[in-house]
Amino acid sequence: METKEFGFIFVELTQLCIVELEMTYADEFLAPILGDESAMISALTAVFDQRVQEVIHTIVELGDEPTFARLENVGFQLGRQFSKGKTRFQRLTLDRYDFVRALAEIKMGEHLDMNVWKFGFDSAKRRAGLCNYTSQTITISRYLVDIHSMDESMQVVLHEVAHAICGKREGHNKKWLATAKSIGYRADKFTGTEIAEETAAWIGTCKNGHRHYRYRQPSRMLACGLCGKGFSRANLIIWQHRDELESE
């Protein structure tokens, strides 16, 4: 089996086979499910949820437009082209963010005019998603995508889609909740704690081992609210920078 290295990508060229004029896409993982978008989404979801691969690579012979279309529908991005003999190939890759974007745009397209609304990512740490009525953009936190499953990320998208449908004045009232549930939202709560656990720079611990998180170094003494109400020196939180803890 011939293997060549292109940058940081290793591609097994024998994965693509050509029979006379008929182009056969023979990626071992994707080819069996290529014709079923639901099956492809399910398989890719499992790959990213289980952290089997961070990036999925494949190659397709130029001219095989049906295969290109199917792969691009689930988020695959075009890379560089290369030649093998007289045949020209196209590299494609899919990472976690590409896949979430594709799923989000599919969800949004079921309920919103995608000629008007757009999807994107943001760097929020204290919220999961945002519906911007001015720019008509729905965004979700990259940090949320990093640590949550595809299903949980899509729940945030549906939350924001319901805001887009109902309009700014509705907030989180009964009309919004009914709309959200009607499109598949389960009313899961995202407190921001999960993101803080992974990203907050300052981690505090009380005498009983309760952990607390801050993105900036606290400027005053704080007491653990889980150990007792009000401020008490007996329940002081001792703060350490994440780098210090990780180096211990």
Secondary structure, DSSP 8 states (H G I E B T S, - for coil): --EEEETTEEEEGGGSEEETTEEE---TTTGGGTT-HHHHHHHHHHHHHTTS-SEEEEEEETT-HHHHHHHHHTT-EEEEEEEETTEEEEEEEEEHHHHHHHHHHHHHHHHS-TTT-EEEEE--SS-SEEEETTTTEEEEEHHHHHHS-HHHHHHHHHHHHHHHHH-GGGTTSHHHHHHHHHTT-------SHHHHHHH-SEEEE-TT--EEEESS--SS--B-TTT-SS--GGGB-EEEEHHHHHH-
